[in-house]
């Protein structure tokens, strides 16, 4: 006889540990602090990301002539590394990572970000030389197009602005 614990729970959890979109639209859930069990591992992972970005920045500076787009790579890695360092520092100190969220962002903010992603990733996909880059940046451009056309897909409609 089979145990009930061995059967898949298809009605409650059909796709495994899938991200719940309600986490992005419920202010009560968004304002919960990071749990103490997750705070230190996340801080160490982000600090490692900062170190990796710093190492890649130094490598880009050393091999400037060999890189196809060194300025873009240097700027991107610097911004991502600094963002990771700031969040890691806040997690280490126990500070809130962001200010409390009142509402989901306005649709115009999502549309502008979608337009930026569509424009930048679409142009990169058009001028890239490898098929893998075209697929990768083309997929990101389609995500930007989705944000541009349907900005409130995962957010409930709001009467007042939030961002």
N, C-alpha and C positions, 0 to 999 in steps of 0.2 A: 504494500500500500504506500502511495506517495505522500510525502509530507506537504502541508500547505505552504511551508516556507520555501520549497524548491520551485513552486510554480511562478512564472513571471507575472508581475503585477501590471498587466497591460492597461487596465482601466484607469489606474491612478498615475502611472509613470510610463507612458508609451515609448519615450525616446531617451530614457536614462536621465542623467543630470543635465537637463536643458535649462538655459537661462530663462527665467520668468520675466516677461516684459513688464509685468506690474511693478517690479522693483524700480523701473525707470520712471514710473508715473505716480507712485504713491509717496507723498512727502513724508509721511510717518515712517515708512520703511527706509527712505533715503537718508533720514537724519539719525539713524541708529549708529552708535559709535562702532569702530572696528573692535572685534572681540579681542581680549588680551591674548588668547591662544594664537590668533592670527597676526597680531600686531608685530611681534618680533621677527617671525619668518618673512613677512612682507617687507619689513624695513631692511632686512639683510639682502633680500632679492633685489630691491630697488637700489641699495647701495652698490651691489655687484653690477647692476646695470649702468650706474654712474661710472664705475671703474672701467667697465668695458667700453663705454662711449669715450671716456678720456683716453684709453689706450688706442682706440681707433682714430681719434683725432690726432694723436701724436704720429701714428702710422701714416695718416693722410698727409701730414706736414712733411714727413721724411720722404715720402714717395709722391710728391706733388705732380711731377711730370708724367708718371705712369697712370694716374687716375683719369678716367674719362671726364668727370665733372667734379673736380676737387672742391670748388667753392660751395656748391650745393651740398656735397657730402659733409664738409666741415661745418657748415651752418646747421644742417639737420641734426648731426650728431651732438653738436654743442647744445642746441635747444632741448633735445630729448634728454641728454645727460643732466642738464641743469634742472629740468622738471623732475627727473627721478631723484636727484639729490635733495630738492626741496621737500618732496613728499616723504622720502626716507627720513630726513631730519625731523619732520613733524611726527612721524610714527615713532621714532626713537624717543622723542621727548614726551610723547603722550598727548600732544596737542591735537585738536580737531584738524582733519585734513582739509576740509572746506567749510565755508560758512553754512549755517542751516539753510535748507532748501524750502522755499515757500510753495512753489508750484513748478510744474514742468516748464521747459523753455518755450518761448513764443514760436509760432510757426515760421515767422520771418527769419528768425535766427537759424532754424534748421534749413530753410530754403537757401540762405546765403552760404552756409557751410556746404550744402549740397552743390551749389553752383561752383564754389571754389574747388571742391573735390572733382567735380565733373570737368571743369576747365583744365586744371593742372594734370590730373591723371589721364584725361583724354588726349591732351597734347603729348604727354610722355609716351602713351601707347602708340600714337601715330608716328612718332619719330624714332621709336626704339628699333634696334636691329635684330633682336632675338625673339623667337616665338614665345618663349617663356615670359619675357618682360611684357610683351603685348597682351598675353592672356592675363597676367597679374594686374597690370595697370588698367586694362580694359574692364576687368571685373570691378576694380575700385571705382572706375568712372561710372559703371552701371549702378553701383551703390550710391554715388553722388546724384545720379539722375533720379533714383528712387526717392532720395531725401528732398530733391528739388520738386518733384511732382506730388509726392504724398508725405508731407512733413508731419502730419498728425496721425500716422498709421499706428504708432505705439503709444501715443499720448491722447488722453481724453480731451475733448474740447474744453477750453477755459474762457471765461468772460473777461478776466483781467490778465495782464501780462505777468510773466514770472521771471524772465531773465533780463 
